[in-house]
């Protein structure tokens, strides 16, 4: 946005607000800013206070990997539960609690024979 080929944290925050991006929404404005700041710090690994287009492209790579991971998990569910995601949920949630914590989710998938990455999901 400043025309210098890099993006500061403030420019990122302003751009996300202008775009109406709510992906970082949290319980409070401070928490939302912290989430944005965490992503910024991850991309600004050198600690220079700005991120370049090359660093920004890391997000594309991460998104592509996450997308592939989710697709592979859905394909596993399709194969394992004959295209019935309701049955997949029942298979994961054997205790019928209505929700799964991270460890329960990971263990349930391992018990079903899934060996792909799940903690990133």
N, C-alpha and C positions, 0 to 999 in steps of 0.2 A: 503493500500500500504506500509506503514512503518513496517508492521508486528507486531504492538503492539495492534491490536484489536480495535483500534479507528481510526477515520478519522479527520484530521485537515482541515480547510478551504483551505489551500494551496494544500493539497493532493486531495481534492475534485475538485478544479479548474483544477489541472494537469490531473487527471483521465478523467474528462469530455472532456478536450482538446484532450487527446490521443484517446478517443473513438469517436471523431468527433461529439460529441453531440452539436446540434444547437438549442435545445429547449429553451435556455435562450438568444438566439440572440436578439439583440436590435439595436438601432440606433448608438450606440457607444460601444467600448470595455468597457468603464467605466460603462455604463448602464448594460451591460451583467454581469460584475463582481458584480454589486449591486444586480441583480436578484439572482445570485448564492448565494451571501452572505445572502440575505433575507431567502432563503430556509435553508441554514446552520444554521442561528440564530434560526429559528423556531424549527429545530430538536435539537439544542443545548440549550434546555430550561433552563438548569442549568447554562449556561454561562461559561462552563469549557474550551471552545476553542476546543473541540473535540466532535465527535458524535460516539456513540457505535452502534453495530449491532442492538441492541434493538431499539434505536432511529431511525435507518435507516429503520427498519421494519414499522415504522409509515407511511412512504411513500407508502408501499404496501397497508396498510389499506386505506389511503386517495385515492389512485388510484382506489381501488376496489369500494369505495363509489362513486367516480365520474363516473366510468364506469357504475355502476348500475343506477345512476341518469340519465345519458344520454340514457341508454337503456329504462328506464321507459318513458322518454319523447318521444322517437321515437315510442314506442308502443302506447302512447297516440295519437300521430299524425296519426299512421296507423289506429287506431280505429276511430278517429274523421274524418279523411279525406280519408278513404277507400284506404289506402296504396299509396296515391299520395302526395309526399312531396312538389311538386309544388303548389298544392292546399293548403297545410299547410302554405307555405310561404305567399300565397295570403291572407289567413285567419289571419296571424300575421301582415302582412304589408298592412292593409286595406287602408291606405292613399297613397300607391303606391310610397313611398319615395325612395325605393330601399335599405334602410338600417334601422336598429332599434337600438336605444340606449338601455341601460340596463333597464331603467324605462319603456320604451315603450314595451320592450320584456316581462317584468314581468306583466305589465298591460294586454297586449294582451293575455298572457297565462291564467291569472285569468279570463278574460272575456270569454275565451273559456271553462272554467271550470276545468282547470288543477290546482291541489292543491299540487303537489310535489315541492321539492326544485328547484328553478331555478336560484337563484343568484350565486350559485357555478358553474354553467355552463357558 
